[in-house]
Amino acid sequence: MALLQISEPGESSLPHQRRLAVGIDLGTTNSLVAAVRSGTPEVLKDEAGRSILPSVVRYFANGLIEVGLVDPRPDLEATVVSSVKRIMGRSLSDVRSIRLPFALQADDASKGMPLIPTVQGLQSPVQVSAEILKALRGTAEKALADDIVGAVITVPAYFDDAQRQATKDAARLAGIHVFRLLNEPTAAALAYGLETGAEGTYVVFDLGGGTFDVSVLKLTQGVFEVVATGGDSQLGGDDFDRAIAQSWLSAQSLSVDMLSHSDWRRLLECARSSKEALGSLASDTEEILKTFVLNDQRSFTCGLSCQVFASLTAHLVERALSACRQTMQDARLGPNQVQGVVMVGGSTRLFNIRQAVRHYFGNCLKDSLDPDQVVALGAASQAHLLAGNAMAGESWLLLDVLPLSLGLETMGGLAERILPRNTPIPVARAQEFTTFKDGQTSMAIHVVQGERETVADCRSLARFELKGIPPMVAGAARIRITFQVDADGLLQVSALETRSGVSAQIEVRPSYGLSDDAIASMLEQAVTHSRDDMQQRALREAQIDLQQLIEALSAALQVDADLLTAQERQALEAEILQSREVCGAGDRDALLAATERLGKLADPFAERRMNRAVSQALTGQSIENL
């Protein structure tokens, strides 16, 4: 008897031919990866059952790189990098005012991109983000038991071209094919709309660890149209933590500059945990109290109540509301015309944020989905569709918009907008310009981004030159400049002199992004050193296993040494001493051999300890009780 595989029209009849694709929420504080399984998007978990990966990278002096929150290793020198998303695609001058929990320095070769000094050398924000993406890719491939063919990676709606390009570069470096960069609010609306079948006008209020986005969307029969978007790419939960930490320092007559990067990072972590604990307090005046110890052993008490927190962060809440008001004006809508406000990002759990949103929009908050997961779930749905896995009849259309205006520099240093912000993408638009001087044979084209009227107040994206223009009197040449933005929000600019056919074009890549050669070099280095990296990791794991066994046996001898004869104890202590000497060596085989010898010698001791523990547990117990 033959078995028939029944499939929908247009769908593969072979289940194993489904293309595995994922959605990735690359966050400032935490990151997640999700995929569609059995028709439903779900966040994937790592081997330890964790769905959230802290966006923290540790570089160890011995060559190891670990991602996420791992147990501190005081025996190993390390550099900890967190919240790197805040400096993605930014120049060093852009981030000088931000007090980060790690050092920054410039490098001539990077053309303005900030570099992070680590015990493994200088690392760019793109390289650090790539490590996080590699970890997410590893989680996905283990959970799905196969390689992934591509991913949809979410970015804040207010990310400019430089930040989007940097995110794509990080994905390439991590070996991930990017189907599309998707704005985080759009991904959240996608997840929410598909989950509930909602239609109407909705606001997505997305306050994450490092960025804030607000978007107005219309959901109609599978069409997700972004009407307007706004926000603040330098506002997030980190700023709330910073406000708390700085108030504690001020109370001690200390300043941020007086702390080491390590002290500042730990103080921010203390502020974050205190902030998150506020929800458990019974009253506005009750305090969370913690003692903080500086590296120089000075200590002080850190206190935080709901009342104090609201006062410290009122200006940050107002910044978020101001962006909301501006975005609603852009959409030409009033708060009462909104059917619901979708809350996205862990920082939307803050009580004063929720109060402010309710006060402005009314009591129409939508939080049925986990605010930490909703972006990744929406991205997974889009990735599933773009990979060609959609069932027959399953489709939707995303109509996103530009977060900032794009234009050119004209005479006098003025910015001429070609594509105003909130223009739906993908889009192509052309505008004609002409020469300024008689006999002019070339034109310098300066591409800028921003809402200000002068180029000095806008962000410079790229420069290129159109050469070979036939000499004419001023104003006679007709130069058509075309701006083309793809679905990822990335820009290509071309210039054409219509009479002669002379043309030039440029794919806009920020001057502090990574060149193709730089990315190729990094990928080549990763392949070249992959064997060495694996060997180094295996060596370190063997060292850790032996060290853990030594410490466990040493502790056991302190308690139960009487279970051994004098001869047995002497032999075991001698083997422990010898193993300690091997532990610092660089010979993996010697480490494995020492672990095996010590384990065999300790087996009888372990058995006797187990018997004693069982005996003590049974003493005084009746058969009926057991």
C-alpha positions as CSV (number, residue, x, y, z in Angstrom):
1,M,0.0,0.0,0.0
2,A,1.4,3.4,-0.9
3,L,1.1,6.5,1.3
4,L,0.1,9.7,-0.3
5,Q,1.5,13.1,0.8
6,I,-1.4,15.6,0.4
7,S,-0.5,19.3,0.2
8,E,-2.2,22.6,-0.6
9,P,-1.9,23.9,-4.2
10,G,1.4,25.7,-4.6
11,E,2.9,24.2,-1.5
12,S,5.7,21.7,-1.6
13,S,4.5,18.1,-1.3
14,L,7.8,17.2,0.5
15,P,7.9,18.6,4.1
16,H,11.6,18.4,4.2
17,Q,11.8,20.9,1.4
18,R,10.4,23.7,3.5
19,R,12.9,26.5,3.7
20,L,13.8,27.4,7.3
21,A,13.7,31.1,7.9
22,V,13.7,33.1,11.2
23,G,12.9,36.5,12.5
24,I,15.5,38.2,14.7
25,D,14.9,41.0,17.2
26,L,18.4,42.4,17.6
27,G,17.8,44.5,20.7
28,T,19.8,46.9,22.9
29,T,19.3,45.0,26.1
30,N,18.0,41.6,24.9
31,S,17.8,39.8,21.6
32,L,15.5,37.0,20.4
33,V,15.0,34.7,17.5
34,A,11.7,33.2,16.4
35,A,10.4,30.9,13.6
36,V,7.0,29.6,12.3
37,R,6.4,26.1,13.4
38,S,3.2,24.2,12.6
39,G,1.8,27.4,11.2
40,T,2.4,29.4,14.4
41,P,5.3,31.8,15.1
42,E,7.1,31.0,18.3
43,V,10.3,32.2,20.0
44,L,13.1,29.6,19.9
45,K,14.9,28.6,23.1
46,D,18.5,27.7,23.6
47,E,19.7,24.4,25.1
48,A,19.2,25.8,28.6
49,G,15.5,26.6,27.8
50,R,16.1,30.4,27.6
51,S,14.2,32.4,25.0
52,I,15.9,35.7,25.7
53,L,19.5,36.3,25.0
54,P,21.0,39.3,26.8
55,S,22.8,41.5,24.2
56,V,26.1,41.3,26.1
57,V,29.4,40.1,24.6
58,R,32.4,39.1,26.7
59,Y,35.9,39.0,25.1
60,F,38.4,36.9,27.1
61,A,42.1,37.3,26.9
62,N,42.5,33.6,26.0
63,G,40.6,34.2,22.7
64,L,37.2,33.0,23.9
65,I,34.1,35.1,23.1
66,E,30.8,34.5,25.0
67,V,27.4,36.0,24.4
68,G,24.8,36.6,27.0
69,L,24.9,36.7,30.8
70,V,27.5,34.1,31.9
71,D,29.0,33.4,35.3
72,P,31.8,35.8,36.1
73,R,35.3,34.3,35.8
74,P,37.6,36.2,38.0
75,D,40.5,34.0,36.9
76,L,40.2,35.3,33.3
77,E,40.8,38.8,32.0
78,A,37.8,40.0,30.0
79,T,36.2,43.0,28.4
80,V,32.4,43.2,28.6
81,V,30.4,45.1,25.9
82,S,26.7,45.8,26.3
83,S,24.1,48.1,24.7
84,V,26.2,48.2,21.5
85,K,23.1,48.9,19.4
86,R,23.2,52.5,20.7
87,I,26.4,53.2,18.7
88,M,25.6,51.1,15.6
89,G,26.1,53.1,12.4
90,R,27.1,56.2,14.4
91,S,30.3,58.2,14.1
92,L,32.5,58.8,17.2
93,S,31.3,62.4,17.3
94,D,27.7,61.2,17.5
95,V,28.2,59.2,20.6
96,R,30.7,61.3,22.6
97,S,28.0,62.6,24.8
98,I,26.8,59.1,25.7
99,R,28.4,57.6,28.9
100,L,28.7,53.9,27.9
101,P,29.8,51.0,30.1
102,F,32.9,50.5,27.9
103,A,35.6,52.7,26.4
104,L,35.6,54.1,22.8
105,Q,38.4,55.3,20.6
106,A,38.8,56.5,17.0
107,D,40.8,54.9,14.3
108,D,41.9,56.6,11.1
109,A,41.1,53.5,9.0
110,S,37.5,53.4,10.2
111,K,36.8,57.0,8.9
112,G,35.0,58.1,12.1
113,M,33.4,54.8,13.2
114,P,33.9,54.3,17.0
115,L,36.0,51.3,18.0
116,I,35.9,49.4,21.3
117,P,39.2,48.5,22.9
118,T,39.1,44.9,24.2
119,V,41.6,42.3,25.4
120,Q,41.3,40.8,21.9
121,G,42.1,44.1,20.2
122,L,39.9,46.8,18.7
123,Q,36.3,45.7,17.9
124,S,33.8,47.7,15.8
125,P,30.1,47.9,16.8
126,V,29.4,45.8,13.7
127,Q,31.7,43.0,14.9
128,V,30.2,43.0,18.4
129,S,26.6,42.8,16.9
130,A,27.8,40.0,14.6
131,E,28.7,37.9,17.7
132,I,25.2,38.3,19.0
133,L,23.7,37.4,15.7
134,K,26.0,34.3,15.5
135,A,24.7,33.2,18.9
136,L,21.0,33.6,17.7
137,R,21.8,31.8,14.5
138,G,23.3,28.9,16.5
139,T,20.2,28.8,18.7
140,A,17.9,28.7,15.7
141,E,19.8,26.0,13.9
142,K,19.9,23.7,16.9
143,A,16.2,24.3,17.7
144,L,15.2,23.7,14.1
145,A,17.8,20.9,13.5
146,D,18.9,22.4,10.2
147,D,20.5,25.4,8.6
148,I,18.5,28.5,8.1
149,V,18.2,30.0,4.6
150,G,17.6,33.6,5.7
151,A,16.2,36.0,8.2
152,V,14.2,39.1,8.7
153,I,16.0,41.3,11.1
154,T,14.1,44.1,12.9
155,V,15.4,47.6,13.4
156,P,14.0,50.7,15.1
157,A,11.8,52.7,12.7
158,Y,13.9,55.7,13.4
159,F,17.1,54.0,12.4
160,D,18.7,56.0,9.6
161,D,20.5,54.7,6.5
162,A,23.8,54.4,8.3
163,Q,22.3,52.3,11.2
164,R,20.4,50.0,8.8
165,Q,23.5,49.4,6.7
166,A,25.6,48.6,9.8
167,T,22.9,46.1,10.8
168,K,23.1,44.4,7.4
169,D,26.9,44.3,7.6
170,A,26.7,42.6,11.0
171,A,24.4,40.0,9.6
172,R,26.7,39.3,6.7
173,L,29.6,38.9,9.1
174,A,27.5,36.4,11.1
175,G,26.8,34.4,8.0
176,I,23.1,35.3,7.8
177,H,21.3,36.1,4.6
178,V,19.0,39.0,5.2
179,F,15.6,38.7,3.4
180,R,14.6,42.1,4.7
181,L,15.2,44.7,7.4
182,L,11.8,45.3,9.0
183,N,10.9,48.2,11.2
184,E,10.2,47.0,14.8
185,P,6.7,48.7,15.1
186,T,5.7,47.2,11.8
187,A,6.8,43.7,13.0
188,A,4.8,44.2,16.2
189,A,1.7,45.2,14.4
190,L,2.1,42.3,12.0
191,A,2.2,39.9,15.0
192,Y,-0.7,41.6,16.7
193,G,-2.8,41.9,13.6
194,L,-2.4,38.2,12.6
195,E,-2.9,37.1,16.2
196,T,-6.2,38.9,16.7
197,G,-7.5,39.7,13.2
198,A,-7.7,43.3,14.3
199,E,-8.5,46.1,11.8
200,G,-8.5,49.9,12.1
201,T,-6.0,52.5,13.1
202,Y,-3.4,51.5,15.7
203,V,-0.4,53.1,17.4
204,V,2.6,51.0,18.1
205,F,4.4,52.4,21.2
206,D,7.8,50.7,21.2
207,L,10.1,51.5,24.1
208,G,13.1,49.2,24.2
209,G,16.4,49.3,26.0
210,G,18.0,51.9,23.8
211,T,15.5,53.2,21.3
212,F,12.0,54.5,21.2
213,D,9.7,54.3,18.2
214,V,6.1,55.3,17.7
215,S,4.2,54.4,14.5
216,V,0.6,54.9,13.3
217,L,-0.6,52.0,11.2
218,K,-3.8,51.2,9.4
219,L,-4.7,47.5,9.3
220,T,-7.2,46.6,6.6
221,Q,-7.8,43.1,5.2
222,G,-4.3,42.0,5.3
223,V,-2.7,45.3,4.4
224,F,-0.5,46.9,7.0
225,E,0.0,50.5,6.0
226,V,2.4,52.7,8.1
227,V,0.8,56.1,8.0
228,A,3.5,58.0,10.0
229,T,6.4,57.1,12.2
230,G,8.5,59.0,14.7
231,G,10.5,58.4,17.9
232,D,13.9,59.0,19.4
233,S,16.9,56.7,18.5
234,Q,18.6,57.8,21.7
235,L,15.8,57.1,24.2
236,G,15.2,53.8,26.0
237,G,15.3,51.8,29.2
238,D,19.0,52.5,29.5
239,D,18.3,56.2,30.0
240,F,15.9,55.4,32.8
241,D,18.7,53.3,34.4
242,R,21.2,56.1,33.9
243,A,18.9,58.6,35.6
244,I,18.6,56.4,38.7
245,A,22.3,55.7,38.8
246,Q,23.3,59.4,38.4
247,S,20.9,60.4,41.3
248,W,22.6,57.8,43.5
249,L,26.0,59.3,42.6
250,S,24.9,62.8,43.2
251,A,23.7,61.9,46.7
252,Q,27.2,60.7,47.4
253,S,28.9,63.8,45.8
254,L,30.2,61.6,43.1
255,S,30.1,61.9,39.3
256,V,30.0,59.4,36.5
257,D,33.5,60.5,35.4
258,M,34.9,59.4,38.8
259,L,33.9,55.8,38.2
260,S,35.7,53.1,36.2
261,H,33.8,51.5,33.3
262,S,33.4,48.4,35.5
263,D,31.9,50.3,38.4
264,W,29.6,52.2,36.1
265,R,28.4,49.0,34.4
266,R,27.6,47.4,37.7
267,L,25.9,50.5,39.0
268,L,23.7,50.5,35.9
269,E,22.8,46.8,36.5
270,C,21.9,47.7,40.1
271,A,19.7,50.5,38.9
272,R,18.0,48.2,36.3
273,S,17.2,45.5,38.9
274,S,15.9,48.2,41.3
275,K,13.7,49.6,38.6
276,E,12.3,46.2,37.7
277,A,11.5,45.5,41.4
278,L,9.3,48.6,41.8
279,G,6.3,46.6,40.6
280,S,6.4,44.5,43.8
281,L,6.1,47.4,46.2
282,A,2.9,48.0,48.1
283,S,3.0,51.8,48.1
284,D,4.5,54.7,46.2
285,T,6.8,55.6,49.1
286,E,8.1,52.2,50.0
287,E,11.8,51.8,49.0
288,I,14.0,49.2,47.3
289,L,17.3,49.4,49.2
290,K,20.6,48.0,48.0
291,T,24.2,48.4,49.1
292,F,26.7,49.1,46.3
293,V,30.4,48.5,46.7
294,L,32.9,50.3,44.4
295,N,36.1,48.6,43.2
296,D,38.0,50.6,45.7
297,Q,35.8,49.1,48.5
298,R,33.9,52.3,49.2
299,S,30.2,51.5,49.7
300,F,26.9,53.4,49.9
301,T,23.2,52.6,50.1
302,C,21.0,52.9,46.9
303,G,17.4,53.5,47.6
304,L,14.5,53.8,45.0
305,S,10.7,54.2,45.4
306,C,8.0,54.6,42.8
307,Q,7.6,58.2,43.8
308,V,11.3,59.0,43.4
309,F,11.5,57.1,40.2
310,A,8.6,59.0,38.6
311,S,10.3,62.3,39.5
312,L,13.7,61.3,38.2
313,T,12.4,60.1,34.9
314,A,9.5,62.6,34.2
315,H,11.6,64.3,31.5
316,L,12.2,61.0,29.7
317,V,8.5,60.2,29.7
318,E,7.8,63.7,28.3
319,R,10.3,63.1,25.5
320,A,8.4,59.9,24.6
321,L,5.0,61.7,24.7
322,S,6.4,64.6,22.7
323,A,7.4,62.2,19.9
324,C,3.9,60.7,20.1
325,R,2.2,64.0,19.7
326,Q,4.4,64.9,16.7
327,T,3.7,61.5,15.0
328,M,0.0,61.9,15.5
329,Q,0.2,65.4,13.9
330,D,2.1,63.9,11.0
331,A,-0.7,61.3,10.6
332,R,-3.4,64.1,10.9
333,L,-5.1,62.1,13.6
334,G,-6.3,62.8,17.1
335,P,-5.8,60.4,20.0
336,N,-9.5,59.6,20.1
337,Q,-9.3,58.2,16.5
338,V,-7.0,55.3,17.5
339,Q,-8.6,51.9,18.2
340,G,-5.7,50.7,20.3
341,V,-2.1,51.2,21.4
342,V,0.1,48.1,21.0
343,M,2.7,48.1,23.8
344,V,6.1,46.8,22.7
345,G,9.4,46.5,24.5
346,G,10.3,45.6,28.1
347,S,10.4,49.3,29.1
348,T,6.6,49.6,28.5
349,R,6.1,47.6,31.7
350,L,7.1,50.8,33.7
351,F,4.2,52.1,35.6
352,N,4.7,55.8,34.7
353,I,5.0,55.0,31.0
354,R,1.7,53.1,31.1
355,Q,0.1,55.9,33.0
356,A,1.3,58.5,30.5
357,V,0.1,56.4,27.5
358,R,-3.3,55.9,29.1
359,H,-3.7,59.6,29.9
360,Y,-2.9,60.6,26.3
361,F,-4.7,57.9,24.3
362,G,-7.3,56.8,26.7
363,N,-7.7,53.3,28.2
364,C,-7.0,51.4,25.0
365,L,-3.7,49.6,25.6
366,K,-3.2,46.3,23.8
367,D,-0.8,44.0,25.6
368,S,-2.2,40.5,25.1
369,L,1.2,39.5,23.5
370,D,4.4,39.5,25.5
371,P,6.0,42.9,24.8
372,D,9.5,41.3,24.8
373,Q,8.5,38.8,22.1
374,V,6.0,40.4,19.9
375,V,8.7,42.0,17.5
376,A,10.5,38.7,17.0
377,L,7.1,36.9,16.4
378,G,6.1,39.4,13.7
379,A,9.5,39.1,12.0
380,A,9.2,35.4,12.0
381,S,5.9,35.6,10.2
382,Q,7.4,37.9,7.5
383,A,10.5,35.6,7.2
384,H,8.3,32.6,6.7
385,L,6.4,34.3,3.9
386,L,9.5,35.6,2.2
387,A,11.1,32.2,2.3
388,G,8.2,30.9,0.2
389,N,6.6,28.8,2.9
390,A,3.2,30.4,2.9
391,M,0.1,28.3,2.6
392,A,-2.2,28.9,-0.4
393,G,-4.2,32.0,0.1
394,E,-1.9,33.2,3.0
395,S,-0.5,36.6,2.2
396,W,-0.3,40.1,3.4
397,L,1.2,43.4,2.3
398,L,3.5,45.6,4.3
399,L,3.6,49.3,3.3
400,D,6.3,50.9,5.4
401,V,7.6,54.5,5.3
402,L,10.8,56.5,5.5
403,P,11.6,57.7,9.0
404,L,13.6,60.7,7.9
405,S,13.7,62.9,4.8
406,L,16.3,62.4,2.1
407,G,17.7,65.1,-0.1
408,L,20.6,66.9,-1.7
409,E,22.8,69.9,-0.8
410,T,22.1,72.9,-3.1
411,M,24.0,76.2,-3.4
412,G,24.3,78.1,-0.2
413,G,24.4,74.9,1.9
414,L,20.7,74.4,1.8
415,A,19.0,70.9,1.9
416,E,16.6,70.2,-0.9
417,R,14.2,67.4,0.1
418,I,13.7,64.7,-2.6
419,L,11.9,62.2,-0.5
420,P,10.0,63.6,2.6
421,R,9.8,61.6,5.7
422,N,6.8,59.2,5.9
423,T,7.0,58.5,2.2
424,P,5.9,54.9,1.6
425,I,8.7,52.5,0.5
426,P,9.9,51.0,-1.7
427,V,10.0,54.2,-3.7
428,A,11.8,55.9,-6.6
429,R,11.6,59.6,-7.3
430,A,13.5,61.9,-9.6
431,Q,14.0,65.7,-9.7
432,E,15.9,67.9,-12.2
433,F,18.7,70.2,-11.4
434,T,20.9,72.4,-13.5
435,T,24.4,73.9,-13.5
436,F,25.3,77.1,-11.7
437,K,28.2,78.4,-13.8
438,D,28.9,78.8,-17.5
439,G,30.9,75.9,-18.9
440,Q,30.5,73.8,-15.9
441,T,31.5,70.2,-16.8
442,S,31.0,68.4,-13.4
443,M,28.7,68.5,-10.5
444,A,29.4,67.4,-6.9
445,I,26.4,65.6,-5.4
446,H,26.0,65.5,-1.6
447,V,23.3,63.3,-0.2
448,V,21.9,64.2,3.2
449,Q,19.2,63.0,5.6
450,G,17.2,65.0,8.1
451,E,14.5,67.5,8.6
452,R,16.5,70.7,8.9
453,E,16.8,73.3,6.2
454,T,20.6,73.6,6.1
455,V,23.0,70.9,5.3
456,A,25.1,71.6,8.4
457,D,22.1,70.6,10.6
458,C,21.4,67.4,8.6
459,R,23.3,64.1,8.5
460,S,25.7,63.5,5.6
461,L,25.2,60.2,3.9
462,A,27.3,60.2,0.8
463,R,29.1,62.2,-1.8
464,F,29.8,61.5,-5.5
465,E,30.5,63.4,-8.7
466,L,28.9,63.5,-12.1
467,K,31.7,64.3,-14.7
468,G,31.6,64.8,-18.4
469,I,28.8,67.3,-18.6
470,P,29.0,69.1,-22.0
471,P,30.1,72.8,-21.5
472,M,26.9,75.0,-21.6
473,V,25.7,78.3,-20.3
474,A,24.6,78.2,-16.7
475,G,21.1,76.7,-16.4
476,A,21.1,74.9,-19.8
477,A,22.1,71.5,-18.6
478,R,19.3,69.2,-17.4
479,I,20.5,66.8,-14.7
480,R,18.0,64.3,-13.4
481,I,18.8,62.9,-10.0
482,T,16.9,59.8,-8.9
483,F,16.5,58.6,-5.3
484,Q,15.6,54.9,-5.0
485,V,14.8,53.3,-1.6
486,D,14.3,49.6,-1.3
487,A,12.1,47.7,1.1
488,D,14.9,47.7,3.7
489,G,15.0,51.4,3.7
490,L,18.5,51.5,1.9
491,L,19.2,54.2,-0.6
492,Q,20.6,54.3,-4.1
493,V,21.2,57.7,-5.9
494,S,21.8,58.2,-9.6
495,A,22.5,61.3,-11.7
496,L,21.9,61.6,-15.5
497,E,22.5,64.6,-17.8
498,T,19.6,64.1,-20.1
499,R,21.1,65.7,-23.2
500,S,24.4,63.9,-23.3
501,G,23.5,60.7,-21.5
502,V,26.4,61.1,-19.1
503,S,25.5,59.3,-15.8
504,A,26.8,58.3,-12.4
505,Q,25.3,56.5,-9.4
506,I,26.1,55.5,-5.9
507,E,24.8,52.9,-3.4
508,V,24.8,54.9,-0.3
509,R,27.1,53.4,2.3
510,P,28.0,55.5,5.3
511,S,31.6,56.6,5.6
512,Y,31.9,54.8,9.0
513,G,30.3,51.6,7.8
514,L,32.3,48.6,6.7
515,S,33.5,48.2,3.1
516,D,33.0,45.0,1.2
517,D,36.7,44.4,1.4
518,A,36.6,44.8,5.2
519,I,33.7,42.4,5.6
520,A,35.4,39.9,3.2
521,S,38.6,40.2,5.2
522,M,36.7,39.5,8.5
523,L,34.9,36.5,7.0
524,E,38.1,35.2,5.7
525,Q,39.8,35.6,9.1
526,A,36.8,33.8,10.7
527,V,37.3,30.8,8.3
528,T,41.1,30.9,8.6
529,H,41.0,30.8,12.4
530,S,38.0,28.6,12.8
531,R,40.1,25.5,13.7
532,D,42.3,27.5,16.1
533,D,39.1,29.0,17.7
534,M,37.6,25.5,18.1
535,Q,40.8,24.1,19.6
536,Q,41.0,27.1,22.0
537,R,37.4,26.6,23.1
538,A,37.9,22.8,23.6
539,L,41.1,23.5,25.7
540,R,39.3,26.0,27.9
541,E,36.3,23.7,28.4
542,A,38.8,20.9,29.5
543,Q,40.4,23.3,31.9
544,I,37.1,24.3,33.4
545,D,35.9,20.7,33.8
546,L,39.1,19.8,35.7
547,Q,39.0,22.9,37.8
548,Q,35.4,22.2,38.8
549,L,36.3,18.7,39.8
550,I,39.2,19.8,41.9
551,E,37.1,22.4,43.7
552,A,34.3,20.0,44.4
553,L,36.7,17.4,45.8
554,S,38.5,19.9,47.9
555,A,35.2,21.1,49.5
556,A,34.1,17.4,50.0
557,L,37.3,16.6,51.9
558,Q,36.6,19.5,54.3
559,V,33.4,17.8,55.3
560,D,33.7,14.1,54.9
561,A,37.5,13.3,55.0
562,D,36.8,10.7,57.8
563,L,35.3,8.4,55.2
564,L,38.8,7.8,53.8
565,T,41.7,5.9,55.3
566,A,44.8,7.9,55.8
567,Q,46.4,6.2,52.8
568,E,43.4,7.0,50.6
569,R,43.2,10.6,51.7
570,Q,46.9,11.0,51.0
571,A,46.6,9.5,47.5
572,L,43.6,11.7,46.7
573,E,45.2,14.9,47.9
574,A,48.4,14.1,46.0
575,E,46.3,13.6,42.8
576,I,44.5,16.9,43.4
577,L,47.8,18.7,43.8
578,Q,49.1,17.2,40.6
579,S,45.9,18.1,38.8
580,R,46.2,21.7,39.9
581,E,49.5,21.9,38.1
582,V,48.1,20.4,35.0
583,C,45.1,22.8,35.1
584,G,47.1,25.8,34.0
585,A,48.8,23.9,31.1
586,G,47.9,24.2,27.4
587,D,47.7,20.5,26.7
588,R,44.1,19.3,26.3
589,D,45.0,15.6,26.2
590,A,46.9,16.0,29.6
591,L,43.8,17.8,31.0
592,L,41.4,15.1,29.9
593,A,43.8,12.4,31.3
594,A,44.1,14.2,34.6
595,T,40.3,14.6,34.8
596,E,39.8,10.9,34.2
597,R,42.4,9.8,36.7
598,L,41.1,12.1,39.4
599,G,37.5,11.0,38.7
600,K,38.3,7.3,39.0
601,L,40.3,7.9,42.2
602,A,37.4,9.9,43.7
603,D,34.6,7.4,42.8
604,P,34.8,5.3,46.0
605,F,34.8,8.5,48.0
606,A,31.8,9.8,46.2
607,E,30.0,6.5,46.7
608,R,30.7,6.6,50.5
609,R,29.4,10.2,50.7
610,M,26.2,9.2,48.9
611,N,25.7,6.3,51.3
612,R,26.2,8.6,54.3
613,A,23.7,11.1,52.9
614,V,21.1,8.4,52.3
615,S,21.7,7.0,55.8
616,Q,21.3,10.3,57.5
617,A,18.1,11.0,55.5
618,L,16.6,7.7,56.6
619,T,17.6,7.9,60.3
620,G,14.5,8.1,62.5
621,Q,12.1,7.4,59.6
622,S,9.4,4.7,59.8
623,I,8.5,2.4,56.9
624,E,5.0,4.0,56.9
625,N,6.5,7.5,56.5
626,L,8.7,6.3,53.6
